[in-house]
Amino acid sequence: MSDLLSQLRSALAAAKPGSPEYLDIINELAYETRIEGPEEALALAQEGYELAQKLDYPRGLAFAKRNMGLVHFFQNDYEKSVSMLNEARVWFGENDEPAGLGTTYAFLGMAYWSFGDFQQGIEYMLQALSGVRGVGRPREEAWVLTGLGNFYFDIKDYEQAQKCYLEAIELFKQIDLPLGIGRVKNGLGNVELGLGNIEAACRLQHESLKVFRGLENEHAASKALNDLGNIHRETGRLGAALDFYSESLEMRRRVDYPPGQATTLLELGQLFQMQEKYDKAIRHLDEALEVSTRIFAKPKMFRAHKSLSEIYKARGDFEKALEHYEKFHELDEEVYHQDVDSRIRNMQAVYAAESTAKEAEIYRLKNVELKEKNDHLEKTLQQLNAAQAQILQTGKMAALGNLVAGLAHEMNNPVGILNSAADVTDRGVGRILELLSQNGLSVEVEENRALKKAVDIVQLNTRTVTQTAERISRIVDSLKSFSHLDQAEFQLTSINDRIDNTLTLIRHRLHSGITIIKNYGQIPQLMAYPNDLNQMFMNLLLNAAEAIEDDGTITISTRSDKSAARIEISDTGKGIPEALQKELFEPGFTEDGDRIRMRTGLYSSYNIVEKHQGQISVKSQPGKGATFTIRLPLED
């Protein structure tokens, strides 16, 4: 590789600046330095793209777009990355450039890997392999095989992963590329660890480390050291694990690699936690938390908070344990939703970019069949959105059930203590007054204003405590009922009770200007899924509350006829434009500043009504509020 880079740099120096030849060399150099010199590759890719835009040179522009696609990928701008890569892919396919097409497919495979779509990623990597094989580009073929091996490893297909790695290492040996050999040995070591072959895993990781040290590549060497630490920790050789982690951390600090530092600090913290050396564990985890916070690495932050919570709990410091536990769950929730939103947005970007590319091919080839395939892709995406929405909803309700179970359990004892204490106080005051009366002192009590006031305050306080405890009990009961704990999934259900329980739980979400009016009719119990009905009523009520900006009213009316229960939820909010009403019950996306969020509430409500073989409809005029009407069939 060093000889090739020297040749390219010499050729660049001899080429005329700003010429197509100069651009070709810039593009090639940017591609070849992407692994060993990512910062140089970034600068070259940007220079090549800017030059390509000035020249009327389509081939140079296509390769520049391929390189910039990779740059945007490493900068986490997936929308631009996929757009650039697809534009390059179309040109390479139309102009018979198999090497360019193969490497572009490889980068697209990496993009899909980051989205979590391993199947599509593997398909692209296989297309990449097909593109680079047999065209005299052994380096590209070896790196694509290495990437394909990583895909198979991640889905735990160790046999295929090992096959890819072994093919790759033979190619790297043929072209004498030590860095590639080291990378493949690292992958093979991970495969052996996955298969439970600890001795082979250690041997391969040590061989990989030897290669990286020979290349003086501390960035790669620090990863091998960290991986060796993980192997030894998993096998109980904690002293050896500590040595590897310590050396890895020292190296990562020396090369100024904060993400790697945070990872190794976390591993050290967990190692000391296993040994119950809590002071050392806390020191390393605190540093990991500081580094992670500085680089905004939220997954590492919530991992640090989780370990710190466990350690402080083990030490009996429940206040600090709770503090870290709450932060862990807060970050976990943020990371989860950001991850889901990011995946949806990225998949949407992939779809939009691929649709654009396909449309270009349609107009170029006038191919009706391809147009039908493009329509099918759009329908598939809609189905994906629907499935994603259902997964989100299911996950939220499962999390709510777990939360409520813990909450109910934890609150029973303190509520019981409150009731008992209030009862003892009340009976004690009553007994004192009784004894005073028996001894003829009741008149003195009545005449002693200070004593009478003290007695009245104690009795009032007792009633206040009792009422507060009862209120807490009602809230807990509403939570249990809402989350459908300890009940059959499909059962006789009271519609009015479902609505009341939901109102209790969302009361804090209704601002002071909102008035609730309930016009409940007599509705017989019906067979239903209570948990689903709770979610539907919550979605509709919160939707109504969000529509009211200042003062307004939410009216809930229920009644029944011989065949169905009818529920109407009306608000005096801003209303819904007619153009939006047709797609109101479909999943989609909304923009909230710079953040794109999935719209699932009304789509989920529609599915719940359909599940109960009912109907849901909406009537609305802008400025005059909206009314949602639900009909649920009654049993004959």
C-alpha positions in Angstrom: 0.0 0.0 0.0 2.8 2.4 0.8 4.3 1.8 -2.7 1.0 2.5 -4.3 0.5 5.7 -2.3 4.0 6.9 -3.2 3.2 6.3 -6.9 -0.1 8.2 -6.7 1.5 11.1 -4.9 4.3 11.3 -7.5 1.8 11.1 -10.3 -0.3 13.9 -8.6 2.8 16.1 -8.4 3.5 15.6 -12.1 -0.1 16.2 -13.3 -1.5 19.5 -14.3 -3.5 21.0 -11.5 -7.2 21.3 -12.3 -7.1 18.9 -15.2 -9.2 15.7 -15.6 -6.0 13.6 -15.1 -5.4 15.5 -11.8 -8.9 14.8 -10.7 -8.6 11.1 -11.4 -5.5 10.9 -9.2 -7.1 12.9 -6.4 -10.1 10.5 -6.5 -7.9 7.4 -6.4 -5.7 8.8 -3.7 -8.8 9.7 -1.5 -10.0 6.1 -1.9 -6.7 4.4 -1.1 -6.0 6.5 2.0 -9.5 6.0 3.6 -8.3 3.3 6.0 -4.8 4.3 7.0 -5.3 8.1 6.8 -9.0 9.0 7.2 -8.2 12.8 7.7 -6.2 12.9 4.5 -8.9 11.0 2.7 -11.5 13.5 3.9 -9.5 16.5 2.6 -8.8 14.8 -0.7 -12.4 13.8 -1.2 -13.6 17.3 -0.7 -11.0 18.7 -3.0 -11.9 16.2 -5.7 -15.6 16.9 -5.4 -15.1 20.7 -5.7 -12.9 20.2 -8.7 -15.3 17.7 -10.3 -18.1 20.3 -10.1 -16.0 22.8 -12.1 -15.1 20.3 -14.8 -17.4 18.9 -17.5 -16.1 15.4 -16.7 -18.8 12.9 -15.7 -16.5 10.0 -14.8 -14.5 12.1 -12.4 -17.7 13.5 -10.9 -19.0 9.9 -10.3 -15.9 8.8 -8.4 -15.9 12.1 -6.5 -19.5 11.4 -5.4 -18.6 7.9 -4.4 -15.8 9.3 -2.1 -18.1 12.1 -0.7 -20.7 9.5 0.0 -18.3 7.8 2.3 -17.3 11.1 3.9 -20.9 12.0 4.7 -21.4 8.5 6.1 -18.5 8.9 8.6 -20.0 12.3 9.4 -23.3 10.6 10.2 -25.2 12.5 7.5 -26.8 9.4 6.1 -29.3 11.3 3.8 -26.5 13.0 1.8 -24.4 9.8 2.0 -27.0 7.6 0.4 -28.0 10.2 -2.1 -24.4 10.7 -3.3 -23.7 6.9 -3.4 -26.8 6.2 -5.4 -26.0 8.9 -8.0 -22.6 7.4 -8.4 -24.1 3.9 -8.6 -26.4 4.9 -11.4 -23.6 6.4 -13.5 -21.2 3.4 -12.9 -24.0 1.0 -13.9 -24.9 2.9 -17.1 -21.2 3.3 -18.1 -19.8 -0.1 -17.4 -17.5 0.7 -14.5 -17.5 -2.5 -12.5 -14.8 -1.4 -10.0 -16.5 1.8 -9.3 -19.9 0.1 -9.1 -18.5 -2.6 -6.7 -16.9 -0.2 -4.3 -20.1 2.0 -4.3 -22.2 -1.1 -3.5 -19.8 -1.8 -0.6 -20.2 1.6 0.9 -24.0 1.3 0.5 -23.8 -2.0 2.4 -22.0 -0.2 5.2 -24.8 2.4 5.3 -27.5 -0.3 5.6 -25.4 -2.0 8.2 -25.5 1.2 10.3 -29.3 1.3 9.8 -29.5 -2.2 11.3 -30.8 -3.7 8.0 -28.4 -6.6 7.8 -30.3 -8.4 5.0 -30.1 -5.5 2.6 -26.6 -4.7 3.7 -25.5 -8.3 2.9 -27.3 -8.1 -0.5 -25.3 -4.9 -1.4 -22.1 -6.4 -0.2 -22.7 -9.5 -2.4 -23.3 -7.2 -5.3 -20.1 -5.3 -4.4 -18.2 -8.6 -4.4 -19.7 -9.5 -7.8 -18.6 -6.1 -9.1 -14.9 -6.3 -8.0 -14.2 -9.9 -8.7 -12.4 -10.7 -11.9 -11.6 -7.1 -12.8 -8.0 -7.1 -11.4 -8.8 -5.3 -8.2 -7.7 -7.7 -5.4 -7.5 -5.0 -2.7 -11.1 -4.1 -3.3 -12.1 -7.7 -3.4 -10.3 -8.5 -0.1 -11.8 -5.5 1.7 -15.3 -6.3 0.5 -14.9 -9.9 1.7 -13.7 -8.5 5.1 -16.8 -6.3 5.3 -19.1 -9.2 4.3 -17.4 -11.3 7.0 -18.3 -8.6 9.5 -21.9 -8.7 8.4 -22.1 -12.5 8.8 -20.4 -12.3 12.2 -23.0 -9.7 13.4 -25.9 -12.0 12.5 -23.9 -14.9 14.2 -23.5 -16.9 11.0 -20.0 -17.8 12.0 -19.4 -20.4 9.2 -20.0 -17.9 6.5 -18.0 -15.2 8.3 -15.1 -17.5 8.6 -15.3 -18.4 4.9 -15.2 -14.7 3.9 -12.3 -13.9 6.2 -10.2 -16.8 5.0 -10.8 -15.8 1.3 -9.9 -12.2 2.2 -6.7 -13.1 4.1 -5.4 -15.1 1.1 -5.9 -12.0 -1.2 -4.2 -9.7 1.4 -1.3 -12.1 1.5 -1.0 -12.2 -2.3 -0.8 -8.4 -2.5 1.3 -8.2 0.7 -1.0 -5.9 2.7 -0.2 -6.3 6.4 -3.0 -4.0 7.6 -5.6 -6.1 5.9 -4.0 -9.3 7.3 -4.2 -7.9 10.8 -7.8 -6.8 10.3 -8.9 -10.2 9.1 -7.1 -12.0 12.0 -9.0 -9.7 14.4 -12.2 -10.8 12.7 -11.2 -14.5 12.8 -10.4 -14.1 16.5 -13.9 -12.8 17.1 -15.4 -15.8 15.2 -13.4 -18.2 17.3 -14.6 -16.4 20.5 -18.2 -16.7 19.2 -17.7 -20.4 18.7 -16.2 -20.8 22.3 -12.7 -21.5 21.1 -10.9 -19.3 23.6 -7.4 -20.5 22.9 -7.7 -19.9 19.1 -9.3 -16.5 19.7 -6.4 -15.4 22.0 -3.8 -16.6 19.5 -5.4 -14.8 16.6 -5.9 -11.6 18.6 -2.2 -11.7 19.6 -1.2 -12.2 15.9 -3.4 -9.3 15.0 -1.8 -7.2 17.7 1.7 -8.1 16.5 0.8 -6.9 12.9 -0.5 -3.6 14.1 2.5 -3.0 16.3 4.8 -3.8 13.4 2.9 -1.1 11.4 3.1 1.3 14.4 -0.6 1.7 14.0 -1.6 2.4 17.6 -5.2 3.1 16.8 -5.7 -0.5 15.5 -3.4 -1.9 18.2 -5.4 -0.3 21.0 -8.5 -2.1 19.7 -6.8 -5.5 19.7 -5.6 -4.9 23.2 -9.1 -4.0 24.4 -10.5 -7.1 22.7 -7.9 -9.3 24.4 -9.0 -7.7 27.7 -12.6 -8.7 27.0 -11.5 -12.3 26.2 -9.6 -12.6 29.5 -12.3 -11.0 31.5 -14.9 -13.3 30.1 -12.8 -16.3 31.0 -12.2 -15.1 34.6 -8.5 -14.2 34.1 -9.0 -10.7 35.6 -5.4 -9.9 36.2 -4.5 -10.4 32.6 -7.6 -8.5 31.5 -6.5 -5.6 33.7 -3.0 -5.5 32.0 -4.5 -5.4 28.5 -7.1 -2.8 29.4 -4.5 -0.6 31.0 -2.2 -0.8 28.0 -5.1 -0.1 25.6 -6.2 2.9 27.7 -2.7 4.4 27.8 -2.4 4.0 24.0 -5.8 5.5 23.3 -4.9 8.5 25.4 -1.6 8.9 23.6 -3.3 8.9 20.1 -6.1 11.2 21.5 -9.0 8.8 20.7 -11.8 9.8 23.1 -14.4 7.2 22.0 -11.9 4.4 22.5 -10.9 5.9 25.9 -14.5 5.9 27.1 -14.9 2.3 26.0 -11.8 1.0 27.8 -12.6 3.1 30.9 -16.1 1.4 31.0 -14.5 -2.1 30.6 -12.1 -1.3 33.5 -14.9 0.0 35.6 -16.9 -3.2 35.1 -13.7 -5.3 35.7 -13.2 -3.6 39.1 -16.9 -4.0 39.8 -16.6 -7.8 39.3 -13.8 -7.7 41.9 -15.8 -5.6 44.3 -13.1 -2.9 44.2 -15.7 -0.2 44.2 -13.5 2.8 44.7 -11.5 2.0 41.6 -14.6 1.1 39.7 -16.2 4.4 40.5 -13.1 6.4 39.6 -12.9 4.8 36.1 -16.6 5.0 35.5 -16.7 8.6 36.5 -13.9 9.4 34.1 -15.7 7.3 31.4 -18.9 9.4 32.1 -16.9 12.6 31.8 -15.3 11.7 28.5 -18.6 10.3 27.1 -20.4 13.5 28.1 -17.8 15.6 26.4 -18.1 13.8 23.1 -21.9 13.4 23.5 -21.7 9.6 23.4 -25.0 8.9 25.0 -24.9 5.1 24.8 -21.6 5.1 26.7 -23.1 7.7 29.2 -26.1 5.5 30.1 -23.8 2.4 30.3 -21.7 4.3 32.9 -24.8 5.5 34.8 -26.1 1.9 34.9 -22.8 0.5 36.4 -22.5 3.3 38.9 -26.1 2.7 40.0 -25.3 -1.0 40.6 -22.1 -0.2 42.5 -23.7 2.4 44.8 -26.6 0.1 45.5 -24.2 -2.7 46.5 -22.4 -0.2 48.8 -25.7 0.8 50.4 -25.7 4.4 49.1 -29.2 4.3 47.8 -29.5 8.0 47.2 -26.6 8.0 44.7 -27.8 4.7 43.3 -31.2 6.2 42.6 -29.6 9.3 41.1 -27.6 7.3 38.6 -30.5 4.9 38.0 -32.8 7.7 37.0 -30.2 9.2 34.7 -29.5 5.8 33.1 -33.2 5.3 32.3 -33.6 8.9 31.1 -30.6 8.5 28.7 -31.8 5.0 27.7 -35.2 6.4 26.7 -33.5 9.3 24.8 -31.1 7.0 23.0 -33.8 4.5 22.2 -36.1 7.1 20.7 -33.3 8.9 18.9 -32.2 5.6 17.6 -35.6 4.6 16.3 -36.3 8.1 14.9 -32.8 8.1 13.2 -33.4 4.7 11.7 -36.8 5.7 10.3 -35.4 8.9 8.9 -32.4 7.1 7.4 -34.5 4.4 5.9 -36.8 7.1 4.5 -33.7 8.8 3.0 -32.6 5.5 1.4 -36.0 5.0 0.0 -36.2 8.6 -1.4 -32.7 8.4 -3.0 -33.4 4.9 -4.5 -36.7 6.0 -5.8 -35.0 9.0 -7.5 -32.4 6.7 -9.1 -35.1 4.2 -10.2 -37.2 7.0 -11.8 -34.1 8.2 -13.7 -33.7 4.6 -15.1 -37.5 4.5 -15.9 -37.3 7.6 -18.0 -34.0 6.5 -19.6 -35.2 3.0 -20.5 -38.9 3.8 -20.8 -39.4 0.5 -18.8 -42.9 0.1 -17.5 -42.0 -3.0 -15.5 -39.4 -1.1 -13.6 -42.0 1.6 -12.8 -44.2 -1.1 -11.3 -41.3 -2.3 -9.2 -40.7 1.2 -7.9 -44.4 1.4 -6.9 -44.0 -1.9 -5.1 -41.0 -0.4 -3.2 -43.2 2.5 -2.1 -45.9 0.1 -0.9 -43.3 -1.9 0.9 -42.0 1.2 2.7 -45.6 2.0 3.8 -45.9 -1.5 5.2 -42.6 -1.1 7.0 -43.8 2.2 8.5 -46.9 0.5 9.7 -44.9 -2.4 11.2 -42.5 0.0 12.8 -45.4 2.0 14.4 -46.9 -1.2 15.8 -43.5 -2.2 17.3 -43.1 1.2 18.9 -46.6 1.0 20.4 -46.1 -2.6 21.7 -42.7 -1.6 23.2 -44.2 1.4 25.0 -47.1 -0.6 26.5 -44.7 -3.4 27.6 -42.5 -0.8 29.3 -45.5 0.8 31.0 -46.6 -2.6 32.3 -43.2 -3.2 33.9 -43.1 0.3 35.3 -46.5 0.0 36.9 -45.8 -3.4 38.4 -42.8 -2.0 40.2 -44.6 1.2 41.1 -47.6 -0.6 42.6 -45.3 -3.0 44.6 -43.1 -0.2 45.9 -46.0 2.1 46.9 -48.2 -0.5 48.8 -46.0 -0.5 51.9 -45.7 3.3 52.4 -49.4 3.9 51.7 -50.2 1.2 54.2 -47.9 2.8 56.8 -49.6 6.2 56.1 -53.0 4.8 56.7 -51.9 2.9 59.8 -50.2 5.9 61.3 -53.2 8.2 60.6 -55.5 5.6 62.2 -53.3 5.3 65.3 -53.1 9.1 65.7 -56.9 9.4 65.2 -57.7 6.7 67.8 -55.0 8.1 70.2 -56.6 11.6 70.1 -60.0 10.0 70.6 -58.8 8.0 73.5 -57.2 11.1 75.1 -60.5 13.1 74.8 -62.4 10.1 76.2 -60.1 9.9 79.3 -60.4 13.7 79.8 -64.2 13.4 79.6 -64.2 10.5 82.1 -62.2 12.6 84.6 -64.4 15.6 84.2 -61.9 17.6 82.3 -63.8 18.0 79.0 -65.1 21.5 79.9 -61.5 22.6 80.6 -60.5 21.4 77.2 -63.3 23.3 75.5 -62.4 26.4 77.4 -58.7 26.1 76.8 -58.5 27.6 73.4 -54.8 26.7 72.8 -55.4 23.1 73.8 -58.6 22.9 71.7 -56.8 24.3 68.7 -53.9 21.8 69.0 -56.5 18.9 69.2 -58.3 20.3 66.1 -55.0 20.6 64.1 -54.0 17.0 64.9 -57.5 15.7 63.8 -57.4 17.8 60.6 -53.9 16.6 59.9 -55.0 13.0 60.4 -57.9 13.4 57.9 -55.5 15.1 55.4 -53.1 12.2 55.6 -55.9 9.7 55.2 -57.3 11.5 52.2 -53.9 11.8 50.6 -53.2 8.1 51.1 -56.6 7.2 49.5 -55.7 9.5 46.6 -52.4 7.7 46.1 -54.2 4.3 46.2 -56.7 5.5 43.6 -53.9 6.6 41.3 -52.1 3.3 41.7 -55.3 1.4 41.1 -55.9 3.4 37.9 -52.4 2.7 36.8 -52.9 -1.0 37.3 -56.2 -1.0 35.6 -54.8 1.1 32.7 -51.8 -1.3 32.1 -54.1 -4.3 32.5 -52.0 -6.0 35.2 -53.2 -9.4 36.5 -56.1 -9.6 34.1 -57.1 -11.7 31.1 -56.2 -10.2 27.8 -59.7 -10.4 26.3 -62.5 -9.9 28.8 -65.8 -8.1 29.7 -64.9 -4.4 29.9 -66.6 -1.2 31.0 -66.1 1.6 28.5 -66.9 4.4 31.1 -64.4 2.9 33.5 -61.7 2.7 30.8 -62.2 6.4 30.1 -62.1 7.4 33.7 -58.9 5.5 34.4 -57.3 7.2 31.4 -58.4 10.7 32.5 -56.9 10.1 36.0 -53.5 9.3 34.4 -53.3 12.1 31.9 -54.7 14.8 34.2 -51.2 16.3 34.5 -51.0 16.6 30.8 -54.1 18.8 30.6 -53.3 22.5 31.1 -55.4 24.7 33.4 -57.5 26.1 30.5 -59.0 22.8 29.6 -62.4 21.8 31.0 -63.5 18.1 30.8 -67.3 17.5 30.3 -68.5 13.9 30.7 -71.9 12.8 29.3 -71.9 9.1 30.1 -74.7 6.9 29.1 -75.6 3.4 30.2 -73.4 1.1 28.2 -73.4 -2.7 28.9 -70.0 -4.3 29.3 -68.6 -5.6 26.1 -65.9 -8.2 25.3 -62.7 -6.3 24.5 -59.0 -5.9 25.0 -58.9 -3.4 27.9 -55.2 -2.5 27.4 -55.8 -1.6 23.8 -58.9 0.5 24.7 -56.9 2.4 27.3 -54.2 3.2 24.7 -56.8 4.4 22.2 -58.6 6.7 24.6 -55.2 8.1 25.7 -54.2 8.8 22.1 -57.5 10.5 21.3 -57.7 12.6 24.6 -54.1 13.8 24.3 -54.7 14.6 20.6 -57.7 16.7 21.7 -55.7 18.4 24.4 -52.8 19.3 22.0 -55.4 20.9 19.7 -56.5 23.4 22.4 -53.9 26.2 22.7 -55.6 28.4 25.3 -59.0 27.8 27.0 -61.2 25.1 25.7 -63.4 22.1 26.3 -63.1 18.4 25.8 -66.5 16.7 25.8 -66.8 12.9 26.2 -70.1 11.3 25.4 -71.0 7.6 25.5 -74.2 5.8 24.7 -75.3 2.5 23.1 -78.0 1.0 20.9 -78.9 -2.6 20.4 -75.8 -3.4 18.3 -73.0 -1.1 19.3 -71.4 1.2 21.9 -70.8 4.8 20.6 -68.1 7.0 22.0 -67.6 10.6 20.9 -64.6 12.7 22.0 -65.0 16.4 20.9 -62.7 19.4 21.4 -62.9 23.1 20.8 -59.4 23.3 19.4 -57.9 24.5 16.2 -59.4 21.8 14.0 -58.0 19.7 11.2 -57.7 20.9 7.6 -59.8 18.8 5.2 -56.8 17.9 3.1 -55.2 16.2 6.1 -58.3 14.2 7.2 -58.0 11.6 4.4 -54.5 10.5 5.7 -55.2 11.1 9.4 -55.2 7.5 10.3 -52.1 6.5 8.3 -48.5 6.4 9.8 -46.3 9.2 8.7 -43.7 11.7 9.7 -43.9 15.2 11.2 -41.2 17.9 11.6 -40.5 19.4 15.0 -37.7 21.9 14.4 -34.7 19.9 13.3 -36.2 16.6 14.5 -38.3 14.3 12.5 -40.7 12.1 14.4 -43.0 9.3 13.5 -46.8 10.0 13.8 -48.3 6.8 15.2 -51.0 7.7 17.7 -54.1 8.0 15.4 -52.8 5.1 13.2 -52.5 3.0 16.4 -56.0 4.0 17.4 -57.4 3.0 14.0 -55.8 -0.4 14.3 -57.2 -0.9 17.8 -60.8 -0.1 16.5 -60.3 -2.5 13.6 -59.1 -5.2 15.9 -62.4 -4.9 17.8 -64.3 -5.0 14.4 -65.5 -1.4 15.0 -65.4 1.9 13.1 -63.7 5.2 13.8 -64.4 8.5 12.0 -63.6 12.2 12.3 -65.5 15.4 11.6 -63.6 18.7 11.8 -63.5 22.3 10.5 -60.5 24.5 11.0 -61.0 26.8 13.9 -64.1 24.9 15.1 -62.5 21.8 16.8 -62.9 18.1 15.9 -65.0 15.2 16.9 -63.8 11.6 16.8 -66.6 9.0 16.8 -65.9 5.3 17.7 -68.4 2.5 17.3 -67.7 -0.8 19.0 -70.0 -3.8 18.5 -71.9 -5.3 21.4 -72.3 -9.0 22.0 -75.6 -10.4 20.7 
